[in-house]
Amino acid sequence: MYTVSEHLQTAGAEQLQQLEHKWSISLPQAYVQFMGQYGQGTYCGIMNVEYPNREQLREFVDYEIWEHDEHSPITREQLGECVVIATTIDGDFVAVHPAVESLIWLPRHSEKVARLNCNGTSWIECMNEWIKEAYGPLDLAEDSHYFEPWNERKQHLFLMLGAQEQIDAASDTAAEASGVVNMNLTAICHECAETMPPDLIITDEYAGLLFYRRLNGYVRFNYAYGREVAVFYEEEQQGEESGFLDRLLGFMHEHGIR
């Protein structure tokens, strides 16, 4: 698994055991191991691994969002006692409860509360299975699975490619003089990867992601929108790699992305 940043927010086993005793819960060993090695963050842009949170679901107790019949692993009152340990970017929750042996899946787009299991496998394997059941198989090679740690160092820039109709209308001479190259976002992404080779490339019909350890971050070319480019990075450290962000932004400006 590729780790986007070297700055992790891990949680030790002893720290998590204190919460288990305090709240009378049992955290999956796979989760405890993952938190000790990688900590909080987002897996493959879909699953958020979080520090145990006992407050997150309490606001939903008074609302009939999920069915709590004889097939549900928890009652509506027990919802407020659940401890969230993971979520998805779509609003699904993975939680534990003192009276339930399995994990609990609270989906965003369904009223059915379900049980989840994570026995004898790694937390990454568990997340892969849950993502597959909820969203379909990850369309990624195994060596392209990535984890984006959460930390306070992360910064971002949102850039836009100049209006395509303006670029098309410009003459070759004017485009060359202004530094604007008549290319679509997909072509620019490919040229960027050739000019400044990334450590990992992930592309599909919707986006191109170029990951750079020199940034502790990545560049996202939004093919679906056709104009947006986002740069996620952390403060650069002094050394031979300093100035890489400036070179990257210089490439963007040369291609009409500002």
Buried (B, 14 or more C-beta within 10 A) or exposed (E): EBBBBEBBBEBEBEBBEEBBEEBEBEBBBBBBEBBBEBBBBBBBBBBBBBBBBBEBBEEBBEEEBBEBEEEBBBBBEBBBBBBBBBBBEEEBBBBBBEEBEBBBBBBEEEEEBBBBEBEEEBBBEBBBBBBEEBEEEBEBEEEBBBBBBBBEEBEEBEBEBBEBEEBEEBEEEEBEEEEBBBBBBBEBBBBBBEEBEBEBBBBEEEBBBBBBBBBBBBBBBBBEEEBBBBBBBBEBEEEEEEEBBEEBBEBBEBBBBE
